[in-house]
Amino acid sequence: MLAIFKTFFWLGWISFGGPAAHIGYFRQTFVEKLNWLDDSEYAQIVALSQFLPGPGSSQVGFALGYKRGGLTGACAAFIGFTLPSVMIMVLLAVVSSQLTETTAFQSIVHGLKLLAVVVVADATWGMYKNFCKNTLSVSLCLITAIALLTLPSIATQMVVLVIAALIGAKYLKGETPTDPKPFKPTVLPLALFVAILVGLPLIAHLTPTLGLFNDFFQAGSLVFGGGHVVLPLLQTIVGDQLSQDTFLTGYAAAQAVPGPMFTFATYIGYELQPNAPIVGALVATVAVFLPGFLLLLGVLKNWQSLAQKPQVAGAVSGVNAAVVGLLVSALYQPVFTSAVMNPFDVALVLVGFYLMKQLKLPIIWMVITFIIAGLVNGML
């Protein structure tokens, strides 16, 4: 268990670049260097992480720990990989609360908000190319974006995702396998997932901590397509409890630090519980990761037989298309509207796209560039 923890803890400090980069780091470490598994087994785990809602790269790490050391190994892998990012996000939350009123800090925040425009737009375009390849999927994307731009709420999000899943199950079905195998889930984790998802909202009002856990568990249950999708979900949940500056500062910080982007929840949980900020940070972190891990445990042993079912594959395709529309709405509000104030800001966003897409500048250097740009903009 210690070896698993140490390996993932080291990766947690150096894994910059988002989920795609994390999967590359994992393959290099566990397939090529340590020989924990072969390429075929690793590819199956990566495919499963794309099939389920939740934090993709963290699910891959969790599954690797599970194959090596069972449930304890999975938990050791998760804690090791996530802990560096959690510590950094808590530190940033502490520092930001003390520096909020300074001109330099506000300039840095503005620069990071402009970086968020670049990152979210890039993620939206990349997911559009992957998930919107026919007229129906493009239509689901468009309808979702229009619905959320005109009626922004968590209820709207849930309704459009369910409708997209139903439409996808009927009209975006995959091919029927020639030799279908029965799916035998692991019941306990799936039952626990359903019990929390359905039962916790009934008692969430009893204490602020239960309410916080419920909000972030619901968000983690709906995140298809990667860490960026957690942005609009949490924005809707948080509502007016936090200023947009605070919210987008946390999101921009999550881009800059190594490890999973879902530790954005750590920052938000800290800010939402001023009387017990560390408790809020930990509760939000556990709650947002937990749904993906429970679902993973429920289907890990023979998930391919589930993925081969045409209706299931179609439902996932429909949800993925709707998720792109969800990101489109988030790109406009709150990301673009709170960051881009003048032509100079537009110019910085365009430069950011050039640096990211043409020069392939690593994200850490993108962060440094936009911090400097924000400071220079503040002095003009």
C-alpha positions in Angstrom: 0.0 0.0 0.0 2.9 2.4 0.8 4.5 1.7 -2.6 1.2 2.5 -4.3 0.7 5.7 -2.3 4.3 6.9 -2.9 4.2 6.3 -6.6 0.9 8.1 -7.1 2.0 10.9 -4.6 5.0 11.6 -6.8 2.8 11.6 -9.9 0.5 14.0 -8.2 3.2 16.6 -8.0 4.4 16.4 -11.6 1.2 15.7 -13.6 0.5 19.0 -15.2 -1.5 19.3 -18.4 -5.0 17.9 -17.6 -6.6 14.4 -18.0 -5.0 13.5 -21.4 -1.5 14.3 -20.0 -2.3 12.3 -16.8 -3.2 9.2 -18.9 0.2 9.6 -20.7 2.0 9.8 -17.4 0.2 6.8 -16.0 1.1 4.7 -19.1 4.7 5.6 -18.9 4.9 4.8 -15.2 2.7 1.7 -14.8 3.0 0.0 -18.2 6.5 0.9 -19.4 8.5 1.4 -16.2 6.8 -0.7 -13.5 5.1 -3.4 -15.7 2.0 -3.5 -13.4 -0.1 -4.3 -16.5 0.2 -4.5 -20.3 -1.0 -2.0 -23.0 -4.2 -4.0 -23.7 -5.3 -4.0 -20.0 -4.4 -0.3 -19.7 -6.4 0.6 -22.8 -9.4 -1.2 -21.3 -9.2 0.9 -18.2 -8.9 4.1 -20.1 -11.9 3.2 -22.2 -13.9 2.5 -19.1 -13.0 5.9 -17.7 -14.4 7.5 -20.8 -17.6 5.5 -20.6 -18.6 6.5 -17.1 -19.3 9.9 -15.6 -16.6 11.2 -13.2 -13.0 12.4 -13.3 -11.5 10.4 -16.1 -7.8 10.4 -15.2 -8.5 9.9 -11.5 -10.7 6.9 -12.3 -7.8 5.4 -14.3 -5.6 5.9 -11.3 -8.2 4.4 -9.0 -8.6 1.4 -11.2 -4.8 0.9 -11.4 -4.6 1.0 -7.6 -7.5 -1.5 -7.4 -5.8 -4.0 -9.8 -2.6 -3.7 -7.8 -4.0 -3.8 -4.2 -7.8 -4.1 -4.1 -10.0 -1.5 -2.6 -7.3 -0.3 -0.2 -4.9 0.1 -3.1 -7.4 2.1 -5.0 -7.9 4.4 -2.0 -4.1 4.7 -1.6 -3.8 5.6 -5.3 -6.6 8.2 -5.1 -5.2 9.9 -2.0 -1.6 9.9 -3.3 -2.5 11.4 -6.7 -5.0 14.0 -5.3 -3.3 15.1 -2.1 -0.7 17.5 -3.7 -3.4 19.3 -5.7 -5.7 19.5 -2.6 -2.9 21.0 -0.5 -2.1 23.6 -3.2 -5.7 24.6 -3.7 -6.3 25.0 0.1 -3.1 27.2 0.3 -4.3 29.3 -2.7 -7.7 29.7 -1.0 -6.0 30.9 2.2 -3.8 33.3 0.4 -6.5 34.7 -1.9 -8.8 35.5 1.0 -6.0 37.6 2.5 -5.1 39.4 -0.7 -8.5 39.9 -2.3 -8.5 43.7 -2.0 -5.1 44.4 -3.4 -4.7 45.8 -6.9 -2.0 43.4 -7.8 -4.2 40.4 -6.8 -7.2 41.7 -8.7 -5.0 42.1 -11.8 -3.7 38.6 -11.5 -7.3 37.3 -11.1 -8.3 39.2 -14.3 -5.4 37.6 -16.2 -6.4 34.1 -15.0 -10.0 34.7 -15.9 -8.9 35.5 -19.5 -6.9 32.2 -19.4 -10.1 30.5 -18.4 -11.8 31.8 -21.6 -9.0 30.2 -23.7 -9.1 26.9 -21.8 -12.8 26.4 -21.8 -13.2 27.5 -25.4 -10.5 25.0 -26.4 -12.1 22.2 -24.4 -15.5 23.0 -25.9 -14.2 22.9 -29.5 -12.2 19.7 -28.8 -15.3 18.0 -27.4 -17.5 19.3 -30.2 -15.2 17.6 -32.7 -15.3 14.3 -30.8 -19.0 14.1 -29.8 -20.9 16.1 -32.4 -20.4 14.2 -35.7 -23.9 14.0 -37.1 -27.0 16.1 -37.4 -28.7 14.7 -34.3 -25.8 15.1 -32.0 -25.2 18.7 -33.2 -28.9 19.3 -32.6 -28.7 18.0 -29.1 -25.7 20.2 -28.4 -27.5 23.3 -29.8 -30.8 22.7 -27.9 -28.9 22.1 -24.7 -26.9 25.3 -25.1 -30.1 27.3 -25.9 -32.0 25.8 -22.9 -29.2 26.6 -20.4 -28.6 30.1 -21.8 -32.3 31.0 -21.5 -33.2 28.9 -18.4 -30.0 28.5 -16.4 -30.6 26.1 -13.4 -29.6 22.7 -12.1 -33.1 21.4 -12.9 -32.6 22.5 -16.6 -29.3 20.7 -16.7 -30.7 17.5 -15.4 -33.7 17.6 -17.7 -31.7 18.1 -20.8 -29.2 15.4 -19.9 -32.0 12.9 -19.3 -33.7 13.8 -22.6 -30.4 13.6 -24.5 -29.8 10.1 -23.0 -33.3 8.9 -24.0 -32.9 10.3 -27.5 -29.4 8.8 -27.9 -30.6 5.4 -26.6 -33.2 5.3 -29.4 -31.5 7.0 -32.3 -27.8 6.9 -31.7 -27.6 3.2 -31.0 -24.3 1.3 -31.7 -24.0 -2.0 -33.5 -25.3 -5.1 -31.9 -22.4 -7.4 -31.0 -22.2 -10.8 -32.7 -21.6 -12.6 -29.4 -23.2 -10.6 -26.6 -22.2 -11.4 -23.0 -24.5 -10.9 -20.0 -23.5 -7.9 -17.7 -23.0 -8.8 -14.1 -22.5 -5.7 -12.0 -21.0 -5.5 -8.5 -24.2 -4.6 -6.7 -23.0 -3.0 -3.4 -21.2 0.1 -4.8 -24.0 0.7 -7.4 -26.6 0.4 -4.7 -24.7 2.9 -2.5 -24.4 5.3 -5.4 -28.2 5.2 -6.0 -28.9 5.5 -2.3 -26.8 8.6 -1.9 -28.0 10.1 -5.2 -31.7 9.7 -4.4 -31.8 9.7 -0.6 -29.3 12.4 0.4 -31.3 15.3 -1.1 -34.2 14.4 1.3 -32.0 15.1 4.4 -29.5 17.6 2.9 -31.3 20.5 4.6 -30.5 19.2 8.1 -27.0 20.5 8.3 -24.8 22.7 6.0 -22.2 19.9 5.7 -24.8 17.5 4.4 -26.0 20.1 2.0 -22.5 20.7 0.8 -21.8 17.0 0.3 -25.1 16.5 -1.5 -24.4 19.4 -3.9 -21.0 18.2 -4.9 -22.1 14.5 -5.1 -24.8 15.6 -7.5 -22.3 17.5 -9.6 -19.8 14.6 -9.7 -22.6 12.3 -10.8 -23.3 14.4 -13.9 -19.8 15.0 -15.2 -19.4 13.4 -18.6 -16.5 14.3 -20.8 -13.8 15.5 -18.5 -13.0 17.9 -15.7 -14.0 21.1 -17.6 -17.6 20.0 -17.5 -17.6 20.4 -13.7 -17.4 24.2 -14.2 -21.0 24.8 -15.4 -22.4 22.3 -12.9 -20.7 23.9 -9.9 -21.5 27.3 -11.2 -25.2 26.5 -11.1 -24.9 24.8 -7.7 -23.0 27.7 -6.1 -25.2 30.4 -7.6 -24.9 33.6 -5.7 -23.1 32.1 -2.7 -19.7 33.1 -4.2 -18.7 36.1 -6.4 -17.8 35.3 -10.0 -14.3 36.5 -9.3 -13.8 34.0 -6.5 -15.4 31.2 -8.6 -13.3 31.8 -11.7 -10.1 32.4 -9.6 -10.6 28.8 -8.3 -11.2 27.5 -11.8 -8.1 29.2 -13.2 -6.0 27.9 -10.2 -7.2 24.4 -11.0 -5.7 24.8 -14.5 -2.4 25.8 -13.0 -1.8 23.1 -10.4 -0.7 19.5 -11.1 -3.1 16.6 -10.5 -6.9 16.3 -11.2 -8.9 19.3 -12.2 -11.7 18.1 -9.9 -9.8 19.7 -6.9 -11.5 22.8 -8.1 -14.1 21.6 -5.7 -11.6 21.8 -2.9 -11.3 25.6 -3.4 -15.0 26.1 -3.7 -15.7 24.0 -0.6 -13.2 26.1 1.4 -14.9 29.3 0.3 -18.4 28.0 1.0 -17.8 27.0 4.6 -16.2 30.1 6.2 -16.8 28.8 9.7 -15.0 25.5 9.0 -13.1 26.0 5.7 -10.9 22.9 5.9 -13.9 20.7 6.6 -15.7 22.3 3.7 -12.8 21.7 1.4 -12.4 18.0 2.4 -16.2 17.3 2.2 -16.5 18.9 -1.3 -13.4 17.0 -2.5 -14.6 13.6 -1.3 -18.2 14.2 -2.5 -17.3 15.2 -6.1 -14.9 12.3 -6.6 -17.1 9.6 -4.9 -19.8 9.0 -7.6 -17.2 8.2 -10.3 -15.4 5.8 -8.0 -18.6 4.0 -6.9 -19.7 3.6 -10.6 -16.3 2.3 -11.5 -16.3 -0.3 -8.8 -19.8 -1.4 -9.9 -18.8 -2.2 -13.5 -15.0 -2.6 -13.5 -15.0 -6.4 -13.5 -16.9 -7.0 -16.8 -17.8 -3.5 -18.1 -17.2 -4.4 -21.8 -20.4 -6.4 -21.9 -22.3 -3.3 -20.7 -20.6 -1.0 -23.2 -21.5 -3.3 -26.1 -25.2 -2.9 -25.5 -26.5 -0.6 -28.3 -28.9 1.4 -26.2 -26.3 2.1 -23.5 -23.8 3.2 -26.1 -26.4 5.4 -27.7 -27.4 7.0 -24.4 -23.8 7.9 -23.7 -23.4 9.4 -27.1 -26.5 11.5 -26.5 -25.3 12.7 -23.1 -21.8 13.5 -24.5 -23.4 15.7 -27.2 -25.5 17.5 -24.6 -22.5 18.1 -22.4 -20.9 20.0 -25.3 -23.9 22.4 -25.3 -23.6 22.7 -21.5 -20.0 23.8 -22.0 -21.0 26.3 -24.7 -23.4 28.0 -22.2 -20.7 28.1 -19.5 -18.3 29.6 -22.0 -20.6 32.6 -22.4 -21.8 32.8 -18.8 -19.9 33.1 -16.5 -16.6 32.7 -18.2 -16.7 35.2 -21.1 -19.0 37.8 -19.7 -17.0 38.2 -16.4 -13.6 38.2 -18.0 -13.6 40.1 -21.4 -14.2 43.8 -20.7 -12.5 45.6 -23.6 -10.6 45.1 -26.9 -7.3 44.5 -25.1 -8.9 41.5 -23.3 -10.1 40.2 -26.7 -6.5 40.6 -28.0 -5.1 38.6 -25.0 -7.6 35.8 -25.6 -6.6 35.6 -29.2 -2.9 35.5 -28.3 -3.7 32.8 -25.7 -5.3 30.7 -28.5 -2.2 31.1 -30.6 0.1 30.1 -27.8 -1.9 27.1 -26.9 -2.9 25.7 -30.3 0.0 26.8 -32.5 3.0 26.9 -30.2 1.7 24.2 -27.9 2.8 26.1 -24.8 2.5 24.0 -21.7 -0.3 25.0 -19.3 2.1 26.1 -16.6 3.7 28.6 -19.0 0.3 29.7 -20.1 -0.6 30.5 -16.5 2.6 32.5 -16.0 2.0 34.4 -19.2 -1.5 35.4 -18.3 -0.5 36.4 -14.7 2.1 38.7 -16.2 -0.4 40.0 -18.8 -2.9 40.7 -16.0 -0.3 42.6 -14.0 0.7 44.7 -17.0 -2.9 45.4 -17.9 -3.5 46.6 -14.3 -0.7 49.1 -14.6 -1.9 50.6 -17.8 
